[in-house]
Amino acid sequence: MTPLELKKHLADQTALTLLDVREPFEHDICLIPGSIRIPLGQVADRAAEIPTDKPIVSICHHGVRSLRAINILSQLGFKDMHNLDGGIDRYAQEADPSLATY
């Protein structure tokens, strides 16, 4: 999913689960409101905390860790998942310049 697609979904209040798999110190820098924060290393152990009743958008800094999270969740049977292309860095540049970048 591109940053502009996510921005549109958020503006339209589309039901989504935003799964932010960055580390806590990264959340302190910037965060998309409403995100569930589970670091990548804890995704498998905390998968029960992730709602399955709506599409999941996985988010990290540039899109690599979030893609790994999707692969982990896919192996656990999760469906309807999307990776935020370019991560929160690209989202901040293209969709929400009010977010800090790092």
matplotlib code that plots the C-alpha trace (Angstrom):
import matplotlib.pyplot as plt

x = [0.0, 1.4, 1.5, -1.1, -3.4, -3.1, -3.7, -6.9, -8.1, -7.4, -9.2, -12.2, -12.0, -11.7, -11.5, -7.8, -5.4, -2.1, 0.6, 3.8, 6.7, 9.4, 11.3, 9.9, 12.6, 11.3, 7.7, 9.0, 10.1, 6.9, 3.8, 0.7, -2.1, -4.1, -1.2, -0.7, 2.9, 4.6, 8.3, 9.2, 11.0, 7.8, 5.2, 5.0, 4.6, 2.1, 0.1, -3.0, -3.1, -3.6, -7.2, -8.1, -11.5, -10.1, -7.2, -3.7, -1.3, 2.2, 4.5, 8.2, 10.8, 11.4, 9.3, 11.7, 10.8, 7.1, 7.4, 9.0, 6.1, 3.7, 5.6, 5.5, 1.8, 1.1, 2.7, 0.4, -2.7, -3.3, -4.9, -5.6, -2.3, -0.5, 2.9, 3.3, 5.6, 8.6, 7.5, 6.8, 9.7, 8.0, 4.6, 6.0, 7.5, 4.4, 1.4, 2.0, 4.9, 3.9, 5.6, 9.2, 11.7, 14.9]
y = [0.0, 3.4, 6.2, 8.2, 5.1, 4.8, 8.5, 8.2, 5.1, 7.0, 10.1, 7.9, 6.2, 2.8, 0.0, -1.0, -2.4, -0.4, -2.7, -0.7, -3.1, -0.6, -0.4, 1.7, 4.4, 4.9, 5.3, 8.2, 10.0, 9.6, 7.5, 7.2, 7.6, 4.4, 2.1, -1.2, -1.2, -4.6, -4.7, -7.2, -9.6, -9.9, -10.3, -14.1, -14.2, -11.4, -12.3, -12.8, -9.0, -8.3, -8.1, -10.3, -8.7, -6.0, -5.5, -5.2, -2.5, -3.4, -0.4, 0.1, 2.7, 1.8, -1.3, -4.2, -5.2, -4.7, -7.1, -9.6, -9.2, -10.0, -13.1, -14.2, -13.5, -15.3, -18.4, -18.1, -18.0, -14.2, -12.9, -9.5, -7.9, -5.0, -3.5, 0.3, 0.9, 2.9, 2.7, 5.6, 7.6, 7.7, 8.2, 11.3, 12.7, 12.1, 11.9, 13.7, 16.1, 17.0, 13.7, 13.8, 11.9, 10.1]
z = [0.0, -0.9, 1.6, -0.3, -0.4, 3.4, 3.9, 1.9, 3.9, 7.1, 5.9, 4.9, 8.3, 6.6, 9.2, 9.3, 11.8, 11.7, 13.0, 13.8, 14.1, 14.9, 18.2, 21.1, 20.7, 17.1, 18.3, 20.4, 17.2, 15.2, 15.1, 13.0, 15.6, 16.4, 15.6, 17.5, 18.5, 18.5, 17.7, 15.0, 17.4, 19.4, 16.5, 16.6, 20.4, 20.5, 17.4, 19.5, 20.2, 16.5, 15.4, 12.4, 11.6, 9.3, 6.9, 8.5, 7.3, 8.6, 9.2, 9.9, 9.1, 5.4, 4.7, 5.3, 8.8, 8.1, 5.2, 7.5, 10.0, 7.2, 6.4, 10.0, 10.4, 7.1, 8.4, 11.4, 9.2, 9.0, 5.8, 4.2, 5.0, 3.3, 3.7, 3.8, 0.8, 2.0, 5.6, 7.9, 6.4, 3.0, 4.6, 6.4, 3.2, 0.9, 3.1, 6.4, 6.5, 10.2, 11.2, 12.2, 10.1, 11.1]

ax = plt.figure().add_subplot(projection="3d")
ax.plot(x, y, z, "-o")
ax.set_aspect("equal")
plt.show()
